[in-house]
Amino acid sequence: MFDYLITGAGFAGCVLAERIATQLDKRVLIVEKRNHIGGNAYDYYDENGILIHKYGPHIFHTNARRLWDYIGNFTRWEMYQHNVAASIEGKEIPLPFNLNSISKLFPQRFAEKLEDLLIGQYGYGAKIPILTLQNQTSGDLKFLADFIYKNVFYGYTAKQWGVEPDQIDASVTARVPVFVSRDNRYFQDEWQGIPSGGYTRMFERMINHRNIQILLNADYRSVLELIPFNKIIYTGPIDAYFDYMHGELPYRSLRFELETAEAEYVLPCGTVNYPNDYALTRRTEFKRLTGQKHAKTTIAAEYPEPYRRGENEPYYPIPQPKNAELYRKYELEAEKIAGSTHFVGRLANYRYYNMDQVIAKALTVFEKDICGK
Ligand SMILES: Cc1cc2nc3c(=O)[nH]c(=O)nc-3n(C[C@H](O)[C@H](O)[C@H](O)COP(=O)(O)OP(=O)(O)OC[C@H]3O[C@@H](n4cnc5c(N)ncnc54)[C@H](O)[C@@H]3O)c2cc1C
């Protein structure tokens, strides 16, 4: 008899399993349909012995000390600050777009003029969403806003989502603002790193407990009638749980193409974005993230594509009002069974969560809904 049946061995499922097992001394069964733990943060060594993030590059970053401390119980860290370049007009410029990007793109005197205008208007250190910068109505800042929108945001967003950028919620472009500074770091959170030895090793430590059992290669539905349990924690897609009774929630998917080169490094930094050229959006060199030393290197090229259920992975919920309305219908269904089933995680909450956000969500569900604090 298990106290909890947890569907999914990603962050949401494993954090809750760990809390329930260690803090409440209750028994947990995690059922995972893939052949591995870790959810989308899973990593593995490829045939060349290079550590790969199977579902896309993952960098842990947070401003919340308690989350950094919590996850640090299960891993040591490779200290890592992510640097991203965008390939624009044949030059590689720092992203998020900042004062250094301006210096690389424009002749010196014009660049200095643009920098002075930006600092004068917004102040050094400001972070400005591109849609705010576009409120400029005339002059050189208007030129700059249009240049950045056209060359940095438009093509990338259109490729990423497969629709015109104005059809996507403004919060998407706001995630990567323009920085009025010379700080090239992609994330500026206080705590950042990559687990030493990888995410999968970290997950193994997290769920290594006598109260936790794990069943891989199994859909949770296949065990419902076979294994007795009290409550469910569900971290899979919420529409699937309710048999798509209100229709399918749309997602954007990705295809990764891996390429190994006989060179120590190929890219100038962790990731290079291609906003305007090619069908791919970005290339990532894993060794730059993980700090691994190896004579060869493996690069992942990332191609966005439509999500087709059963054929590829549901990666990004598509942020549009009609999808939020559809999700709300499922959320109401979930509320009806809240006493016996908890819905947690990016698929169950139909929300893009960073890793620290999904850990925070799981810890809150544990404290409020499970412990009743
Ligand atoms: C390309 C990409 C890059 C990212 N990079 C970063 C980054 O750099 N930094 C960051 O903080 N975050 C990043 N993220 C976000 C990160 O991946 C998520 O925060 C995290 O994976 C969410 O964990 P989860 O447990 O909610 O979901 P998941 O990791 O998806 O876990 C859910 C699990 O449930 C399983 N499941 C589903 N249905 C069933 C079923 N019926 N039966 C059994 N099992 C089932 C799935 O197989 C999956 O393993 C990135 C996301 C993407 C897509």
The ligand as a Gaussian input file, in Angstrom:
#p B3LYP/6-31G(d) Opt

LIG

0 1
 C       14.274000      23.442000     -24.179000
 C       14.083000      23.776000     -22.725000
 C       15.122000      24.348000     -22.023000
 C       14.959000      24.681000     -20.679000
 N       15.994000      25.271000     -20.043000
 C       15.847000      25.646000     -18.750000
 C       16.917000      26.319000     -18.075000
 O       17.982000      26.579000     -18.642000
 N       16.719000      26.685000     -16.784000
 C       15.538000      26.428000     -16.115000
 O       15.423000      26.780000     -14.935000
 N       14.521000      25.767000     -16.736000
 C       14.643000      25.378000     -18.037000
 N       13.625000      24.703000     -18.661000
 C       12.402000      24.358000     -17.888000
 C       12.499000      22.958000     -17.201000
 O       12.635000      21.970000     -18.183000
 C       11.229000      22.733000     -16.360000
 O       11.198000      23.682000     -15.318000
 C       11.134000      21.347000     -15.707000
 O       11.387000      20.318000     -16.613000
 C        9.717000      21.161000     -15.164000
 O        9.651000      19.949000     -14.419000
 P        8.270000      19.142000     -14.308000
 O        8.472000      18.103000     -13.302000
 O        7.137000      20.089000     -14.148000
 O        8.034000      18.512000     -15.764000
 P        8.849000      17.403000     -16.571000
 O       10.300000      17.563000     -16.374000
 O        8.320000      17.430000     -17.957000
 O        8.396000      16.026000     -15.884000
 C        7.108000      15.460000     -16.098000
 C        7.296000      13.953000     -16.239000
 O        6.002000      13.315000     -16.244000
 C        6.090000      12.201000     -17.097000
 N        4.715000      11.805000     -17.518000
 C        3.824000      12.533000     -18.223000
 N        2.686000      11.832000     -18.400000
 C        2.860000      10.626000     -17.785000
 C        2.043000       9.468000     -17.627000
 N        0.805000       9.410000     -18.168000
 N        2.526000       8.423000     -16.925000
 C        3.794000       8.469000     -16.390000
 N        4.607000       9.538000     -16.524000
 C        4.155000      10.605000     -17.214000
 C        6.936000      12.718000     -18.263000
 O        7.489000      11.646000     -19.022000
 C        7.993000      13.567000     -17.532000
 O        9.162000      12.812000     -17.263000
 C       13.732000      24.407000     -20.016000
 C       12.683000      23.829000     -20.729000
 C       12.849000      23.542000     -22.066000
 C       11.689000      22.961000     -22.843000

